[in-house]
Amino acid sequence: MKQLRKPPKYCQGFVDRHGKTRWYFRKPGLKRTPLPGLPWTPEFMKAYEAAATGEPAEIAQGKTTPGTVSALVVSFYRSSDFTALSDSTKATYRGIIERFRVEHGDKRVAHLQRKHVQRIVSERAATPAAANNMLRMIHVLMRHAVDIGWRNDDPTSGVRKVRRNSVGFLTWEEEHIATFIKKHPHGTRAHLALSLLLFTGQRRSDVVRMGRQHIKDGWLSITQQKTGQLVTIPVHDQLAEIIDALPRDNLTFITTGQGKPFTPAGFTNWFREMVKEAGLPDGLSPHGLRKATCRRLAEAGCSPHEIMAISGHKSLSEVTRYTIAASRRDMAKKAMMTFNTKRASE
């Protein structure tokens, strides 16, 4: 029997639920990239070489059938709506869009109906976040299809999101913070990580990049990777004390056990282990500390705009909920004090 030729290095294949064989390029350090056709064919190798050099994968650009979902994806990747996004947002979009293209790339954009979109969303109902993210990306693609004249309408219009019981990332409460510090005291990497997150209110993607080059005259200035927003905030006294005690041999404050900068994903995985070691709930994440910072600022009486100046949020509605919650808590406390005083005087 003739032995089949092995696929190129870093290539993995599988059969999807429709019985179609799919191939992907998967190399550590580079994004997973779908590959067209079969291994060693010209179109396969062209995409393979592009993926191996880290170039954005636009499968068989010259061979996509006009009017198909795959062709629409290629067009969207070239549009200013996509190229203007930050690198991290591009990666997020691609991850979802490519899953959609794998399943529906050969279908006609003009034939997509609302019922089809609803079915795609419903199939992912067990994971509401994934379902709603897919709906959002289909909407983005269909909006692009309208812009370039491939459709006159958006078939995602009226498709309802999957209801979520979750309130998002858990906000760290003061007892969580105290428990973490008790397990990871001053001088540990875990304590440094918590302090950077809690006293700056920034995302993990920005905290892992922070170094002395971002601090001048008691102010920390950094351009947020996700939004491109420049935030300039005073360094908290406790954080300043911690930073002053750090060695000056790294460009970033927080490093791996090997002394290298963290990737955002690697940082999250490591930090969750630190949370686990402290005996805290699994749902507590680095982003939950960003929410804790906003909570603390609101409880201290800061206005939504003052909180936004620290966190870098662009939407007022995102931070208003913290001030509303703090106001309700303060009013409830005052109301109960008034009630108790009145009862005592009777």
C-alpha positions as CSV (number, residue, x, y, z in Angstrom):
1,M,0.0,0.0,0.0
2,K,1.3,3.4,-0.9
3,Q,2.1,5.5,2.2
4,L,0.4,8.9,2.3
5,R,2.7,11.9,2.3
6,K,2.9,13.6,5.7
7,P,1.5,17.2,5.8
8,P,3.9,20.1,6.2
9,K,5.2,20.9,9.7
10,Y,2.7,22.6,12.1
11,C,-0.3,21.5,10.0
12,Q,-3.2,19.8,11.6
13,G,-6.3,18.4,10.0
14,F,-9.8,17.3,11.2
15,V,-13.2,16.4,9.8
16,D,-15.9,18.8,10.7
17,R,-19.5,18.0,11.6
18,H,-20.4,18.2,7.9
19,G,-17.9,15.6,7.0
20,K,-15.5,18.0,5.3
21,T,-11.8,17.9,6.0
22,R,-10.3,21.1,7.4
23,W,-6.7,22.0,7.7
24,Y,-5.0,24.5,10.0
25,F,-1.5,25.9,10.5
26,R,-0.8,25.8,14.3
27,K,2.7,27.0,15.4
28,P,3.4,28.3,18.9
29,G,3.7,32.0,18.9
30,L,1.6,32.5,15.8
31,K,-2.1,32.6,15.4
32,R,-4.0,29.5,14.2
33,T,-4.7,29.9,10.5
34,P,-7.1,27.9,8.3
35,L,-5.5,26.5,5.1
36,P,-7.4,25.9,1.8
37,G,-7.5,22.6,-0.1
38,L,-5.2,19.7,0.5
39,P,-1.6,19.6,1.8
40,W,1.1,20.2,-0.8
41,T,-1.3,21.7,-3.4
42,P,-0.3,25.2,-4.8
43,E,-3.1,27.1,-3.0
44,F,-2.4,25.2,0.2
45,M,1.3,25.9,0.2
46,K,0.8,29.6,-0.7
47,A,-1.4,30.1,2.4
48,Y,1.0,27.9,4.4
49,E,4.0,30.0,3.6
50,A,2.1,33.2,4.4
51,A,1.0,31.8,7.8
52,A,4.5,30.6,8.6
53,T,5.9,34.1,8.2
54,G,3.2,35.5,10.5
55,E,1.4,37.3,7.7
56,P,-2.4,37.8,8.0
57,A,-4.1,34.8,6.4
58,E,-6.6,35.6,3.7
59,I,-7.3,32.2,2.2
60,A,-6.8,31.9,-1.5
61,Q,-7.6,35.6,-2.1
62,G,-7.5,35.2,-5.9
63,K,-9.5,32.0,-5.8
64,T,-12.4,32.8,-3.5
65,T,-15.7,32.7,-5.3
66,P,-17.2,36.2,-5.7
67,G,-20.3,36.7,-3.5
68,T,-19.4,34.0,-1.0
69,V,-18.9,34.4,2.7
70,S,-15.2,33.7,2.3
71,A,-14.8,36.5,-0.3
72,L,-16.7,38.8,2.0
73,V,-14.3,38.0,4.8
74,V,-11.3,38.8,2.6
75,S,-12.9,42.1,1.6
76,F,-13.6,43.0,5.3
77,Y,-10.0,42.3,6.3
78,R,-8.9,44.8,3.7
79,S,-11.4,47.5,4.8
80,S,-10.6,50.4,7.0
81,D,-13.2,49.2,9.5
82,F,-10.8,46.3,10.2
83,T,-7.3,47.7,9.6
84,A,-8.0,50.6,12.0
85,L,-8.6,48.2,14.9
86,S,-5.9,47.5,17.5
87,D,-3.9,44.3,17.1
88,S,-5.5,42.7,20.0
89,T,-9.0,43.5,18.7
90,K,-8.1,42.2,15.3
91,A,-7.0,38.9,16.8
92,T,-10.3,38.7,18.6
93,Y,-12.3,39.4,15.5
94,R,-10.3,37.0,13.4
95,G,-10.7,34.1,15.9
96,I,-14.5,34.4,15.7
97,I,-14.8,35.3,12.0
98,E,-12.6,32.4,10.9
99,R,-14.9,29.9,12.8
100,F,-17.8,31.3,10.8
101,R,-15.9,31.1,7.6
102,V,-14.9,27.5,8.2
103,E,-18.5,26.5,8.5
104,H,-20.1,28.8,5.9
105,G,-17.3,30.2,3.7
106,D,-18.6,28.6,0.5
107,K,-22.2,29.9,0.9
108,R,-23.6,32.9,-0.9
109,V,-23.8,36.1,1.2
110,A,-27.0,37.1,-0.6
111,H,-28.7,33.9,0.4
112,L,-28.2,34.4,4.2
113,Q,-31.5,34.9,5.9
114,R,-32.5,35.9,9.4
115,K,-33.6,32.3,10.1
116,H,-30.2,31.1,9.2
117,V,-28.5,33.5,11.6
118,Q,-30.9,32.6,14.3
119,R,-30.1,28.9,13.8
120,I,-26.3,29.6,14.0
121,V,-26.8,31.6,17.3
122,S,-29.2,28.9,18.7
123,E,-26.6,26.2,18.1
124,R,-24.3,28.0,20.5
125,A,-26.9,28.7,23.1
126,A,-25.1,26.5,25.7
127,T,-22.3,29.1,25.7
128,P,-24.1,32.5,25.6
129,A,-20.9,34.5,25.3
130,A,-19.8,32.6,22.3
131,A,-23.2,32.8,20.7
132,N,-23.5,36.5,21.2
133,N,-19.9,37.1,20.0
134,M,-20.7,35.1,16.8
135,L,-23.9,37.2,16.2
136,R,-21.9,40.4,16.6
137,M,-19.3,39.3,14.1
138,I,-21.9,38.2,11.6
139,H,-23.5,41.6,12.0
140,V,-20.2,43.3,11.3
141,L,-19.7,41.3,8.2
142,M,-23.3,41.9,7.0
143,R,-22.9,45.6,7.6
144,H,-19.8,45.5,5.4
145,A,-21.8,43.6,2.8
146,V,-24.3,46.4,2.7
147,D,-21.5,49.0,2.4
148,I,-20.0,47.3,-0.6
149,G,-23.4,46.6,-2.3
150,W,-23.6,42.9,-1.8
151,R,-26.8,43.2,0.2
152,N,-29.6,45.7,0.7
153,D,-30.3,44.6,4.2
154,D,-28.8,43.1,7.4
155,P,-30.1,39.6,8.1
156,T,-28.9,39.9,11.7
157,S,-31.5,42.6,12.4
158,G,-34.0,41.4,14.9
159,V,-32.0,38.3,15.9
160,R,-32.1,38.3,19.7
161,K,-29.0,37.6,21.8
162,V,-28.8,34.6,24.0
163,R,-29.8,35.6,27.5
164,R,-26.9,35.4,30.0
165,N,-27.3,34.9,33.7
166,S,-23.7,36.0,34.3
167,V,-22.9,39.5,35.3
168,G,-19.5,39.3,33.7
169,F,-16.2,39.3,35.4
170,L,-16.6,39.0,39.2
171,T,-15.6,42.2,41.0
172,W,-13.0,41.6,43.8
173,E,-14.4,42.6,47.2
174,E,-12.2,43.8,50.1
175,E,-12.3,40.4,51.8
176,H,-11.0,38.8,48.6
177,I,-8.1,41.3,48.4
178,A,-7.2,40.8,52.0
179,T,-7.2,37.0,51.7
180,F,-5.0,37.3,48.6
181,I,-2.5,39.6,50.3
182,K,-2.4,37.3,53.4
183,K,-1.2,34.4,51.1
184,H,0.9,36.6,48.8
185,P,2.5,39.3,51.0
186,H,4.6,42.3,50.1
187,G,7.7,41.3,48.2
188,T,6.1,38.5,46.1
189,R,5.4,38.6,42.4
190,A,1.8,37.9,43.1
191,H,1.5,40.9,45.4
192,L,3.2,43.1,42.8
193,A,0.8,41.9,40.1
194,L,-2.3,42.6,42.4
195,S,-0.9,46.1,43.3
196,L,-0.3,47.0,39.6
197,L,-3.8,46.0,38.7
198,L,-5.6,47.5,41.8
199,F,-3.7,50.8,42.0
200,T,-3.8,51.6,38.2
201,G,-7.2,50.2,37.2
202,Q,-5.8,49.1,33.8
203,R,-6.3,46.0,31.7
204,R,-3.9,43.0,31.9
205,S,-2.6,43.8,28.4
206,D,-1.4,47.2,29.7
207,V,-0.2,46.0,33.1
208,V,2.1,43.4,31.6
209,R,3.8,46.2,29.6
210,M,4.3,48.7,32.5
211,G,7.8,49.6,33.4
212,R,9.8,52.5,34.8
213,Q,9.7,54.2,31.3
214,H,6.0,54.8,31.9
215,I,6.6,56.8,35.1
216,K,7.8,60.4,35.4
217,D,7.5,62.8,38.3
218,G,5.0,60.6,40.1
219,W,2.7,60.1,37.1
220,L,2.1,57.0,35.2
221,S,1.3,57.4,31.5
222,I,0.5,54.6,29.2
223,T,-1.4,54.2,25.9
224,Q,-4.0,51.5,26.3
225,Q,-3.4,48.7,23.9
226,K,-7.1,47.9,23.3
227,T,-8.4,51.4,22.8
228,G,-5.4,53.5,21.9
229,Q,-6.5,55.8,24.8
230,L,-3.6,57.6,26.6
231,V,-4.2,57.6,30.4
232,T,-2.1,59.6,32.8
233,I,-2.7,58.9,36.4
234,P,-0.8,59.8,39.7
235,V,1.1,56.8,41.2
236,H,-0.5,55.7,44.4
237,D,1.8,56.0,47.4
238,Q,1.6,52.3,48.2
239,L,2.4,51.4,44.6
240,A,5.3,53.9,44.5
241,E,6.8,52.2,47.6
242,I,6.5,48.8,46.0
243,I,8.0,50.0,42.7
244,D,10.9,51.7,44.4
245,A,11.9,48.4,46.0
246,L,12.0,46.6,42.6
247,P,15.3,45.8,40.8
248,R,16.1,48.0,37.7
249,D,17.2,45.2,35.4
250,N,13.9,44.7,33.4
251,L,11.8,46.8,31.1
252,T,8.6,45.6,32.7
253,F,7.7,45.5,36.4
254,I,6.2,42.1,36.4
255,T,8.0,39.2,34.7
256,T,7.8,35.4,34.4
257,G,9.8,33.0,36.6
258,Q,12.4,33.2,33.8
259,G,12.6,36.9,34.0
260,K,10.8,37.6,30.7
261,P,7.8,39.8,30.1
262,F,4.4,38.1,30.3
263,T,2.0,37.8,27.5
264,P,-1.6,38.8,28.5
265,A,-2.8,35.3,28.2
266,G,0.2,33.8,30.1
267,F,-0.3,36.5,32.8
268,T,-3.9,35.5,33.3
269,N,-3.1,31.8,33.5
270,W,-0.4,32.4,36.1
271,F,-2.5,34.9,38.1
272,R,-5.4,32.4,38.3
273,E,-3.0,30.0,39.9
274,M,-2.1,32.6,42.5
275,V,-5.8,33.1,43.1
276,K,-6.2,29.3,43.5
277,E,-3.3,29.2,46.0
278,A,-5.0,31.8,48.1
279,G,-8.1,29.6,48.3
280,L,-10.2,32.2,46.5
281,P,-13.1,31.5,43.9
282,D,-12.0,30.5,40.4
283,G,-14.0,33.4,38.9
284,L,-11.8,36.1,40.3
285,S,-9.6,37.3,37.5
286,P,-7.2,40.3,36.7
287,H,-10.1,42.1,35.0
288,G,-12.1,41.7,38.2
289,L,-9.5,43.9,39.9
290,R,-10.0,46.6,37.3
291,K,-13.6,46.5,38.3
292,A,-12.6,46.7,42.0
293,T,-10.6,49.8,41.3
294,C,-13.7,51.5,39.8
295,R,-15.8,50.3,42.8
296,R,-13.3,51.8,45.2
297,L,-13.2,55.1,43.4
298,A,-17.0,55.2,43.3
299,E,-17.2,54.4,47.0
300,A,-14.7,57.2,47.7
301,G,-17.2,59.6,46.1
302,C,-15.5,60.0,42.6
303,S,-17.8,61.0,39.7
304,P,-18.1,58.9,36.6
305,H,-15.9,61.3,34.7
306,E,-13.2,61.1,37.4
307,I,-13.3,57.3,37.3
308,M,-13.0,57.4,33.5
309,A,-9.9,59.5,33.8
310,I,-8.3,56.7,35.7
311,S,-9.7,53.6,34.0
312,G,-9.7,55.0,30.4
313,H,-13.2,53.8,29.8
314,K,-14.7,55.7,26.8
315,S,-18.4,55.1,27.6
316,L,-20.0,56.9,30.5
317,S,-22.5,54.2,31.0
318,E,-19.8,51.6,31.7
319,V,-18.7,53.5,34.8
320,T,-22.0,55.0,35.9
321,R,-23.1,51.7,37.4
322,Y,-20.3,51.9,39.9
323,T,-21.4,55.3,41.2
324,I,-25.0,54.2,41.2
325,A,-24.2,51.1,43.3
326,A,-22.1,53.2,45.7
327,S,-24.8,55.8,46.1
328,R,-27.4,53.2,46.8
329,R,-25.2,51.6,49.4
330,D,-24.5,55.0,51.1
331,M,-28.2,56.0,51.0
332,A,-29.2,52.6,52.5
333,K,-26.7,53.1,55.3
334,K,-28.0,56.6,56.0
335,A,-31.6,55.4,55.9
336,M,-30.9,52.7,58.4
337,M,-29.1,55.1,60.7
338,T,-32.1,57.4,60.6
339,F,-34.5,54.5,61.2
340,N,-32.4,53.3,64.2
341,T,-32.2,56.9,65.6
342,K,-36.0,57.3,65.3
343,R,-36.7,53.9,67.0
344,A,-34.4,54.8,69.8
345,S,-36.1,58.1,70.5
346,E,-39.6,56.5,70.7
